[in-house]
Amino acid sequence: MKTKTTLILLLFLSFNLIGNSQTIWDGPSVTITKADFSDWNLEENQDRITPTVWLTRQDEQGQFNIAQESGYVSGSPVDTEWGWGTTADIGSITFYNWRDATRNNNPYGNHENIADGPMVLHLITDDIYIDLQYNSWTSQGGGGFSYTRSSDPGLAINDFEVVEVKVYPIPSKDYLYIKNLDQNQNLMVFDMLGKKLFEQAFELNSPIDITSLDKGLYLLKTENNLTTRFIKN
């Protein structure tokens, strides 16, 4: 009896260790867009989620992992699996490869209805779960797609030292103003993955135009390495 009890306990502990090893990304939402007939070999048309998972799409067919594959096959994207729902319901989600999830097991019909519901993307090797919602999908050639997904809450922010430079109003729809700068200098805006979106010359008391940005959280860095965060709404 003691041996049986010990075995059950070990199995229970092993199960908990496996279950607790998973990581759920609940950082700020990022939107990934690839236009029809754009070059999938360019970084700007790839979602480089981790060093081993870069999602993109050719002019037709489904998504593939260009970090590990040269093109789409029936099991693409390798090192990923997909399910319908949100990370709040991971325990009840059944995962498939991308094709089976979006076609044979799509509760909304088929891949032409891919934007109808939320999905969870599981990066298998990294054991990371990501909330993902498709916004658009070109189904008749062109290879365009867009989705919004959650990000790593700790990624990139630690690369920036946040110090006392103030921006207002927050949130803002169109223009930001800066306090605590006493000289003209270049300003850079980064997304929460650390990718520089644009750089512009700043003159004292002049506004910063952020109308081109999507809604979300961003980092603003000055030429003399002062950094702050702001929200575009």
Secondary structure, DSSP 8 states (H G I E B T S, - for coil): -HHHHHHHHHHHHHHHHHHHT-EEE-EEEEEEEE-TT--TTSGGGSEEEETTEEEEE-SSS-EEETTT-SS--TT-STTEEEEES-GGGGGG---B-HHHHHTTT-TTSSGGGGGGS-EEEEETTTTEEEEEEEEEE--SSS--EEEEEEE-TTTTGGGS---S-EEESSSBSSEEEEES--S-EEEEEE-TTS-EEEEEEE-TT--EE-TTS-SEEEEEEETTS-EEEEEE-
